[in-house]
């Protein structure tokens, strides 16, 4: 199963910010020149008023020139340095998680794989023979992809944040030319380090979750084959717990850099997924009743299409409910 839509989103952002990167660099150099002239002029006037010796003035000038050269190098070379630094954090996370290829779409695909395994196993049960098992299975089948989609969305958002921060590197390094705006440059570097730590943690935890997801798919297949409810509920609960881990631990690690604004518990998103799963299961039950409650053949296929349509309706209703809550 291949759904590269989320990867296409990140690639579109990368291509867009890369296309206009040289224009931002030229503007950043102009800002840097203005701020550097102002900084040097004020420093010279202040040293003259203070009556500092020639040696002290020369030392201060060398310190200022070295500092300006560092920030100017950041303007011209950050587009080469920063991606390597971020990729280093990602590589560390992948090595710790014992995985090499993690993308937002691959995360979503794993959720769809687990859900598809349950759907295939439940396809021949029939609503009349095992109505409760079928209902719970429908809830799990809808809820698991939604939670995995939220996990994939978290990774996508952090990646896009990182790409945007890298694309703005020239502008923020330009503000390092003046004492009054240098704090912006320092905070930018800290924020980028925080995003690197968050990416490292995300890739590590998601790498662990990939192996867990493969185990969950096997457990779901066995549970559906034996008409068991508890393993399905346990898998759904484990997926929710895994999502809350993803939402809380990487922001905590990122905050160790001293920057705030990374914490996000995600309880409301889990509630939205559970609501969508329940509503989707009810709509799926109605769809299966309309096609004859059959266990195989054409009625089974029609039931699967009904469940797919029900899932989409549930997602739409959940999104509308979330918008009302935010208002």
PyMOL commands that set and color helices and strands:
alter all, ss='L'
color gray80, all
select helices_A, chain A and resi 5-19+21-50+54-96+104-122+131-167+169-177+182-225+230-257+267-290+297-326
alter helices_A, ss='H'
color red, helices_A
deselect
rebuild
show_as cartoon
